């Protein structure tokens, strides 16, 4: 049995399902944009007409424009995707400084970008925007031999853009080389077989040609294909770009949406809502749940000698996670400033949390703690210095644990502070789905730990104290450790972190697990 064939078949079924559902339920709004300042392709009109044709057959709203006045906050915010449709900028600037800011804000607000061919040759914008734009595309077009047939290798046939393509695809087009190989920063879909065409330059045998990435809060799809008039009439090419638009719009993800919404109070998703400082250092991570007091988790530099050392970093387009991003913590933490947002979780309501996580070798601080989240307070109801709140972390040997404290007894682990520990160490740099659940009630309730399974790997009993008063919630360590930064934090990655304000049922846990497994390629 050919497993790759089976996976490709189901990817094609998923493509058909998505396109039918998008057609039936939602109109994607596309700005088909071709303002330029440079080389004029004979295929420009064919490119505009192809996007308009895709709009007609998919019931999208397509606005075609060659006018840069459409790059305004008011106008651009009405579109799900902007297509830079074979528009060159190799002779001079296309956009004003104000329009640079609009484009950046659009992407940072979750917008979608599709770049076709010469969109990779917008060279003259200058300054910080030029560097940002080349990262949005993935690289920059440089040189090419004469137009001729060549062989393309489809590297990923499970993506909505490429599931319809053969393993090898013969195409006549213009075969650009790039300023640098983008492979380490993007998710490659199609590469070029350099032995299949004549002339130079080439790229040393590894020549990506179509890719996608999550970038600076938004989505970017780019294909260097698109020089000739004929390629725009190629059904395979049309479906490639169609898939790119659907993916960049976010509709594919929206069809694959979180199956449980009731009680969701926190959704930290490394693909969205992240503000960066100093390159890839994260200053804020916005909660993706609307209408909640928990707005964001922000950098914590308190007590650190070097400003900014408390900020984790963003890791883009992780292949093992189906190309999604993750947040890398190395003894850093981010704090939600709402003091009482999570108090009720351990005083009666119960909770369920999920984390898509990878662990590194732990840097020993307080032995056995290495917390990756927590909201403990170093004061109990009688002001005697005990802790209260919920938390989870790793032993120094990477054994996962979770638990809660009720402020009724002193000490790290005891009957009032259960240590719900899985005694088998997690494998470093492998991605896991870990979960914790506490029952609701005001007497004694169970706390359970799950790892890559809907069956708990460990459980203990927790005596609820309705008078407990936990502190602010922290990601990357537990709250009290912000007074001695890095001492009780963990080393590893978090791609997704969810908290529900009640215990999910067994069926609900299974459904959320299936969603996270599929989205992040978790091997359960």
C-alpha positions as CSV (number, residue, x, y, z in Angstrom):
1,X,0.0,0.0,0.0
2,X,1.4,3.4,-1.1
3,X,1.0,5.6,2.0
4,X,2.1,8.7,0.2
5,X,-0.6,8.1,-2.4
6,X,-3.3,7.6,0.3
7,X,-2.2,10.9,2.0
8,X,-2.3,12.7,-1.3
9,X,-5.7,11.4,-2.1
10,X,-7.1,12.6,1.2
11,X,-5.4,15.9,0.7
12,X,-7.2,16.2,-2.6
13,X,-10.5,15.4,-0.9
14,X,-9.8,18.1,1.7
15,X,-9.0,20.5,-1.1
16,X,-12.4,19.8,-2.8
17,X,-14.1,20.1,0.6
18,X,-12.5,23.4,1.4
19,X,-13.2,25.0,-2.0
20,X,-16.8,23.8,-2.0
21,X,-17.3,25.1,1.6
22,X,-15.6,28.4,0.9
23,X,-17.8,28.8,-2.2
24,X,-21.0,27.9,-0.3
25,X,-20.3,29.8,3.0
26,X,-17.9,32.7,2.6
27,X,-16.8,35.1,0.0
28,X,-13.1,35.7,0.1
29,X,-12.3,39.4,-0.6
30,X,-9.3,39.7,-2.9
31,X,-7.4,42.8,-4.0
32,X,-5.9,41.9,-7.4
33,X,-3.1,44.5,-7.3
34,X,-0.7,45.4,-10.1
35,X,0.7,48.9,-9.6
36,X,4.4,48.8,-10.5
37,X,7.5,50.7,-11.4
38,X,9.7,48.5,-13.6
39,X,9.7,45.8,-16.2
40,X,6.5,45.3,-18.1
41,X,5.6,41.6,-18.7
42,X,3.5,40.7,-21.7
43,X,1.6,38.4,-19.4
44,X,0.4,41.1,-17.0
45,X,-3.1,41.3,-18.4
46,X,-3.4,37.5,-18.4
47,X,-2.4,37.5,-14.7
48,X,-5.2,40.0,-13.8
49,X,-7.7,38.1,-15.9
50,X,-6.8,34.8,-14.2
51,X,-7.5,36.1,-10.7
52,X,-10.8,37.6,-11.9
53,X,-11.6,34.2,-13.4
54,X,-10.8,32.4,-10.1
55,X,-13.1,34.9,-8.4
56,X,-15.9,34.1,-10.7
57,X,-15.7,30.3,-10.3
58,X,-15.2,30.5,-6.5
59,X,-17.7,33.3,-5.8
60,X,-15.0,35.6,-4.4
61,X,-15.2,39.4,-4.3
62,X,-12.3,40.5,-6.5
63,X,-11.3,44.1,-6.9
64,X,-8.6,44.7,-9.6
65,X,-6.4,47.7,-9.3
66,X,-3.3,49.3,-10.7
67,X,-3.7,52.3,-8.3
68,X,-1.5,52.7,-5.2
69,X,-4.3,54.8,-3.6
70,X,-5.9,51.5,-2.8
71,X,-3.1,50.9,-0.3
72,X,-4.8,52.8,2.5
73,X,-5.9,51.5,5.9
74,X,-9.5,52.0,5.2
75,X,-9.5,50.2,1.8
76,X,-7.0,47.5,2.5
77,X,-8.7,46.4,5.7
78,X,-11.7,45.3,3.7
79,X,-9.8,42.6,1.9
80,X,-8.8,39.1,3.2
81,X,-5.9,38.8,0.7
82,X,-3.8,41.1,-1.4
83,X,-2.3,39.6,-4.5
84,X,0.8,41.3,-5.8
85,X,0.1,40.1,-9.4
86,X,3.4,40.0,-11.3
87,X,4.1,43.7,-10.6
88,X,7.8,44.6,-10.8
89,X,9.6,47.3,-8.9
90,X,13.0,47.1,-10.3
91,X,13.3,50.7,-11.5
92,X,12.0,52.7,-8.6
93,X,9.6,52.9,-5.7
94,X,6.0,51.9,-6.0
95,X,4.8,53.0,-2.5
96,X,5.0,56.0,-0.2
97,X,6.3,55.7,3.4
98,X,2.7,55.9,4.6
99,X,1.8,53.0,2.3
100,X,4.7,51.0,3.6
101,X,3.2,51.3,7.1
102,X,-0.3,50.4,5.8
103,X,1.0,47.2,4.2
104,X,3.0,46.2,7.3
105,X,0.0,46.9,9.6
106,X,-2.2,44.9,7.3
107,X,0.0,41.8,7.6
108,X,0.5,42.3,11.3
109,X,-3.2,42.4,11.7
110,X,-3.6,38.9,10.2
111,X,-3.8,39.8,6.5
112,X,-3.0,37.5,3.7
113,X,-0.4,38.1,0.9
114,X,0.0,36.2,-2.4
115,X,3.0,37.1,-4.5
116,X,3.3,36.1,-8.2
117,X,6.5,36.0,-10.1
118,X,7.9,39.6,-10.4
119,X,6.4,40.5,-7.0
120,X,9.8,39.1,-5.9
121,X,11.6,41.8,-7.8
122,X,10.3,44.8,-5.9
123,X,13.8,46.1,-5.1
124,X,13.7,49.9,-4.7
125,X,11.4,50.6,-1.7
126,X,14.4,51.2,0.6
127,X,15.0,51.2,4.3
128,X,13.4,49.0,6.9
129,X,10.4,48.3,4.6
130,X,12.6,46.8,1.9
131,X,14.1,44.3,4.4
132,X,10.6,43.5,5.8
133,X,9.1,43.0,2.3
134,X,11.9,40.6,1.2
135,X,11.2,38.6,4.3
136,X,7.5,38.7,3.5
137,X,8.2,37.2,0.1
138,X,10.9,35.0,1.4
139,X,13.8,36.2,-0.8
140,X,14.4,38.4,-3.9
141,X,14.5,37.5,-7.6
142,X,18.0,38.1,-9.1
143,X,18.8,36.5,-12.5
144,X,17.5,34.0,-15.0
145,X,18.4,32.1,-18.1
146,X,16.2,32.1,-21.3
147,X,12.6,30.9,-21.0
148,X,12.5,27.2,-21.6
149,X,10.9,24.0,-20.3
150,X,12.0,22.5,-16.9
151,X,10.9,20.0,-14.4
152,X,9.4,21.0,-11.1
153,X,9.4,18.7,-8.1
154,X,6.3,18.8,-5.9
155,X,7.8,18.4,-2.4
156,X,4.5,18.6,-0.4
157,X,1.4,17.1,-1.9
158,X,-0.7,17.4,1.2
159,X,-1.1,21.2,1.1
160,X,-4.2,22.8,-0.4
161,X,-2.0,24.5,-3.0
162,X,-0.4,21.4,-4.4
163,X,-2.5,18.4,-3.7
164,X,-3.8,18.4,-7.3
165,X,-0.3,18.3,-8.9
166,X,1.7,15.3,-10.1
167,X,4.9,14.5,-8.3
168,X,6.9,16.0,-11.3
169,X,5.5,18.8,-13.3
170,X,6.9,20.0,-16.7
171,X,6.4,23.7,-17.2
172,X,7.8,26.3,-19.6
173,X,8.6,29.5,-17.8
174,X,11.4,31.8,-16.6
175,X,13.7,30.2,-14.0
176,X,14.9,32.8,-11.6
177,X,17.6,32.4,-9.0
178,X,17.3,34.3,-5.8
179,X,19.4,36.6,-3.5
180,X,19.4,33.7,-1.0
181,X,17.9,30.3,-0.6
182,X,14.7,30.8,1.5
183,X,14.3,27.1,2.5
184,X,15.3,27.6,6.2
185,X,12.7,30.3,6.7
186,X,9.7,29.1,4.7
187,X,7.7,26.0,3.9
188,X,8.7,24.8,0.5
189,X,6.0,23.3,-1.7
190,X,7.7,23.1,-5.1
191,X,11.3,23.1,-6.1
192,X,13.1,23.3,-9.4
193,X,15.2,20.4,-10.9
194,X,18.2,22.4,-12.0
195,X,19.4,19.5,-14.2
196,X,16.3,19.8,-16.4
197,X,17.2,23.2,-18.0
198,X,20.2,24.8,-19.6
199,X,22.1,28.0,-18.8
200,X,23.0,29.8,-15.7
201,X,22.8,31.0,-13.0
202,X,21.7,28.2,-10.7
203,X,21.5,27.6,-7.0
204,X,23.7,24.7,-6.3
205,X,21.1,22.0,-6.6
206,X,18.6,23.2,-4.0
207,X,16.2,25.6,-5.8
208,X,12.8,26.2,-4.0
209,X,10.3,27.8,-6.4
210,X,7.0,28.0,-4.5
211,X,6.4,28.2,-0.8
212,X,4.3,29.5,2.0
213,X,4.9,30.9,5.5
214,X,3.4,32.5,8.6
215,X,5.1,35.9,8.8
216,X,4.8,38.8,11.2
217,X,1.2,38.0,12.2
218,X,-0.1,37.2,8.7
219,X,0.2,34.6,5.9
220,X,2.4,34.8,2.8
221,X,2.3,32.5,-0.3
222,X,4.8,33.1,-3.1
223,X,5.4,31.4,-6.5
224,X,8.1,32.5,-8.8
225,X,6.1,31.0,-11.7
226,X,4.2,33.4,-13.9
227,X,6.4,34.9,-16.6
228,X,4.7,33.6,-19.8
229,X,1.2,34.3,-21.0
230,X,0.5,30.6,-21.5
231,X,1.0,29.6,-17.9
232,X,-2.0,31.7,-16.7
233,X,-4.2,29.4,-18.8
234,X,-2.7,26.2,-17.3
235,X,-5.3,24.6,-15.1
236,X,-2.6,23.2,-12.7
237,X,-1.2,26.7,-12.3
238,X,-4.6,28.2,-11.7
239,X,-5.4,25.7,-9.0
240,X,-2.0,26.4,-7.4
241,X,-2.7,30.1,-7.1
242,X,-6.3,29.4,-6.1
243,X,-5.0,27.3,-3.2
244,X,-2.6,30.0,-2.3
245,X,-5.4,32.6,-2.1
246,X,-7.6,30.3,0.0
247,X,-4.7,29.5,2.3
248,X,-3.6,33.1,2.7
249,X,-7.2,34.2,3.4
250,X,-7.2,31.9,6.4
251,X,-10.4,30.1,5.2
252,X,-8.7,26.7,5.2
253,X,-7.9,27.1,8.9
254,X,-11.3,28.5,9.6
255,X,-12.9,25.4,8.2
256,X,-10.6,23.4,10.4
257,X,-11.6,25.3,13.5
258,X,-11.4,24.6,17.2
259,X,-14.3,22.2,17.8
260,X,-15.1,23.4,21.4
261,X,-15.7,27.1,22.1
262,X,-17.7,27.2,25.2
263,X,-15.7,28.4,28.2
264,X,-12.5,29.1,26.2
265,X,-10.8,31.9,28.0
266,X,-7.3,31.8,26.6
267,X,-5.9,31.0,23.2
268,X,-2.3,31.8,22.6
269,X,-1.4,30.9,19.0
270,X,2.2,31.4,17.8
271,X,0.9,32.2,14.3
272,X,-1.1,35.2,15.4
273,X,-1.1,38.2,17.8
274,X,2.6,38.4,18.4
275,X,4.5,41.8,18.6
276,X,8.2,41.7,18.0
277,X,11.1,43.9,19.2
278,X,14.8,43.5,18.5
279,X,14.4,41.1,15.6
280,X,12.5,38.0,16.6
281,X,12.2,38.9,20.3
282,X,8.5,38.9,21.5
283,X,7.2,41.8,23.5
284,X,3.5,40.8,23.5
285,X,1.4,37.7,22.7
286,X,-2.2,38.6,22.2
287,X,-5.1,36.3,23.3
288,X,-7.1,35.2,20.3
289,X,-10.3,34.8,22.3
290,X,-12.5,37.9,21.9
291,X,-14.6,39.5,24.6
292,X,-12.4,38.6,27.5
293,X,-10.5,40.4,30.2
294,X,-7.3,38.5,29.3
295,X,-6.0,40.7,26.5
296,X,-2.4,39.7,26.2
297,X,0.7,38.3,27.8
298,X,3.5,40.9,27.8
299,X,7.3,40.9,28.3
300,X,8.7,40.6,31.8
301,X,12.1,42.3,32.3
302,X,11.7,43.0,36.0
303,X,14.8,42.0,37.9
304,X,16.9,41.4,34.9
305,X,20.2,43.1,34.3
306,X,19.9,43.3,30.6
307,X,16.8,45.0,29.2
308,X,15.0,42.6,26.8
309,X,16.5,39.4,28.1
310,X,13.1,38.5,29.5
311,X,11.6,38.2,26.0
312,X,11.2,34.8,24.3
313,X,11.8,34.5,20.6
314,X,9.6,33.6,17.7
315,X,10.5,30.5,15.6
316,X,8.9,30.7,12.2
317,X,7.5,28.0,10.0
318,X,8.5,24.8,11.9
319,X,8.4,21.9,9.5
320,X,7.5,19.4,12.2
321,X,4.4,21.5,13.1
322,X,3.0,21.6,9.5
323,X,4.7,24.9,9.0
324,X,3.2,26.7,12.0
325,X,5.3,28.9,14.3
326,X,6.4,28.4,17.9
327,X,7.6,30.5,20.8
328,X,11.0,29.6,22.2
329,X,11.5,30.1,25.9
330,X,15.0,30.1,27.5
331,X,14.3,31.1,31.1
332,X,12.0,33.9,29.9
333,X,8.4,34.8,30.9
334,X,5.4,36.7,29.7
335,X,2.8,38.1,32.2
336,X,-0.9,38.8,31.9
337,X,-1.5,41.9,34.0
338,X,-5.1,41.1,35.0
339,X,-4.6,40.2,38.6
340,X,-7.8,38.1,39.1
341,X,-8.7,36.7,35.7
342,X,-7.8,33.1,36.5
343,X,-8.7,32.9,40.2
344,X,-11.9,31.0,39.8
345,X,-10.2,28.1,38.1
346,X,-8.9,26.6,41.4
347,X,-11.8,27.8,43.7
348,X,-14.6,25.9,42.2
349,X,-15.0,26.1,38.4
350,X,-12.3,23.7,37.5
351,X,-10.4,24.0,34.2
352,X,-8.9,22.2,31.2
353,X,-5.7,23.4,29.5
354,X,-3.9,22.2,26.3
355,X,-0.3,22.9,25.2
356,X,1.5,22.0,22.0
357,X,5.0,21.9,23.4
358,X,8.5,20.8,22.9
359,X,11.1,20.6,25.6
360,X,14.8,21.2,25.6
361,X,17.4,20.2,28.3
362,X,16.3,22.1,31.4
363,X,18.6,24.7,33.0
364,X,18.4,23.8,36.7
365,X,17.0,26.6,38.9
366,X,14.7,25.5,41.7
367,X,15.1,21.7,41.6
368,X,12.3,19.9,39.8
369,X,10.1,23.0,39.0
370,X,10.9,24.3,35.5
371,X,7.3,25.7,35.2
372,X,6.0,26.7,31.7
373,X,2.9,28.4,33.2
374,X,1.5,29.3,36.5
375,X,-0.3,31.9,38.6
376,X,0.9,31.1,42.2
377,X,0.9,33.7,44.9
378,X,3.3,33.6,47.8
379,X,0.6,34.5,50.4
380,X,-2.3,32.4,51.8
381,X,-5.6,33.5,53.3
382,X,-4.0,33.7,56.7
383,X,-0.9,35.6,55.4
384,X,1.4,32.8,56.4
385,X,3.3,32.5,53.2
386,X,1.9,29.5,51.3
387,X,1.1,29.3,47.7
388,X,-2.2,29.2,45.7
389,X,-3.0,28.8,42.0
390,X,-2.4,26.3,39.2
391,X,0.7,25.5,37.3
392,X,2.5,22.9,35.2
393,X,6.1,22.2,34.3
394,X,8.9,19.7,34.1
395,X,11.4,18.0,36.4
396,X,15.1,18.4,35.7
397,X,14.9,15.1,33.8
398,X,11.9,16.4,31.6
399,X,9.2,14.5,33.4
400,X,6.0,16.4,32.9
401,X,3.9,17.4,35.9
402,X,0.9,19.6,36.7
403,X,-1.0,20.6,39.9
404,X,-2.5,23.3,42.0
405,X,-2.1,24.8,45.5
406,X,-4.8,25.8,47.9
407,X,-2.7,27.8,50.5
408,X,-3.7,25.5,53.4
409,X,-0.4,23.8,53.9
410,X,3.2,24.7,53.7
411,X,5.7,22.9,51.4
412,X,6.2,22.3,47.7
413,X,4.4,19.0,47.2
414,X,1.8,17.6,49.7
415,X,-1.8,16.6,50.0
416,X,-2.9,20.3,49.6
417,X,-0.4,20.7,46.7
418,X,-0.6,17.5,44.6
419,X,2.3,16.7,42.3
420,X,0.6,15.1,39.3
421,X,3.7,13.6,37.8
422,X,4.3,11.4,34.7
423,X,7.5,9.5,35.6
424,X,8.7,8.9,32.0
425,X,10.8,11.8,30.6
426,X,9.7,13.5,27.4
427,X,12.0,13.3,24.5
428,X,13.9,16.5,23.9
429,X,12.9,18.5,20.7
430,X,9.9,16.3,19.9
431,X,6.5,18.0,19.8
432,X,3.9,16.8,22.3
433,X,0.3,17.6,23.1
434,X,0.0,17.8,26.8
435,X,-3.2,18.6,28.8
436,X,-4.4,19.1,32.3
437,X,-7.9,18.9,33.8
438,X,-9.3,19.8,37.2
439,X,-12.8,18.8,38.2
440,X,-15.4,21.4,39.2
441,X,-16.7,21.6,42.8
442,X,-15.8,23.0,46.2
443,X,-14.8,19.8,48.0
444,X,-12.1,17.4,46.7
445,X,-11.7,17.2,42.9
446,X,-9.4,15.2,40.6
447,X,-6.5,16.8,38.7
448,X,-5.4,14.7,35.7
449,X,-2.5,14.9,33.3
450,X,-2.7,13.8,29.7
451,X,0.2,13.4,27.2
452,X,-0.5,12.5,23.6
453,X,-3.6,10.5,24.7
454,X,-7.1,11.0,25.9
455,X,-6.3,8.6,28.8
456,X,-4.7,10.3,31.8
457,X,-1.1,9.3,32.5
458,X,-1.3,10.5,36.1
459,X,-4.0,11.9,38.5
460,X,-4.2,13.1,42.1
461,X,-6.9,14.6,44.4
462,X,-7.0,18.3,45.1
463,X,-8.9,19.9,48.2
464,X,-10.5,23.1,46.9
465,X,-10.1,26.2,49.0
466,X,-12.8,28.7,47.9
467,X,-10.9,31.6,49.7
468,X,-7.7,31.1,47.7
469,X,-6.5,34.2,45.8
470,X,-4.0,33.4,43.1
471,X,-1.9,36.0,41.4
472,X,-1.3,37.0,37.7
473,X,-0.9,34.3,35.2
474,X,2.5,33.8,33.6
475,X,3.6,31.8,30.5
476,X,7.2,30.5,30.6
477,X,7.4,30.0,34.4
478,X,5.2,30.4,37.5
479,X,4.1,33.9,38.8
480,X,6.2,34.1,41.9
481,X,9.4,33.4,40.0
482,X,9.0,36.8,38.3
483,X,10.6,38.1,41.5
484,X,13.7,36.0,40.7
485,X,13.6,35.7,36.9
486,X,14.5,32.4,35.3
487,X,14.9,30.4,38.4
488,X,11.7,28.4,38.0
489,X,11.2,28.6,34.3
490,X,11.5,26.0,31.5
491,X,13.5,25.7,28.3
492,X,11.5,24.7,25.3
493,X,8.8,25.8,22.8
494,X,5.1,26.5,22.9
495,X,3.1,26.6,19.6
496,X,-0.4,26.7,21.1
497,X,-1.8,27.2,24.6
498,X,-5.5,26.9,25.5
499,X,-7.3,27.3,28.8
500,X,-11.0,26.5,29.3
501,X,-12.7,27.7,32.5
502,X,-14.3,24.3,33.2
503,X,-13.4,20.6,32.9
504,X,-14.1,19.4,29.4
505,X,-15.9,16.1,29.0
506,X,-14.0,13.1,27.7
507,X,-15.6,13.5,24.3
508,X,-14.7,17.2,24.1
509,X,-11.1,16.4,25.0
510,X,-11.0,13.9,22.2
511,X,-12.4,16.4,19.7
512,X,-9.9,19.1,20.7
513,X,-7.1,16.6,20.5
514,X,-8.1,15.6,17.0
515,X,-8.1,19.2,15.9
516,X,-4.6,19.9,17.4
517,X,-3.2,16.6,16.1
518,X,-4.3,17.4,12.6
519,X,-3.3,21.1,12.6
520,X,0.2,20.6,14.2
521,X,1.1,17.1,12.9
522,X,1.3,15.7,16.5
523,X,2.2,12.0,16.4
524,X,-0.2,10.6,19.0
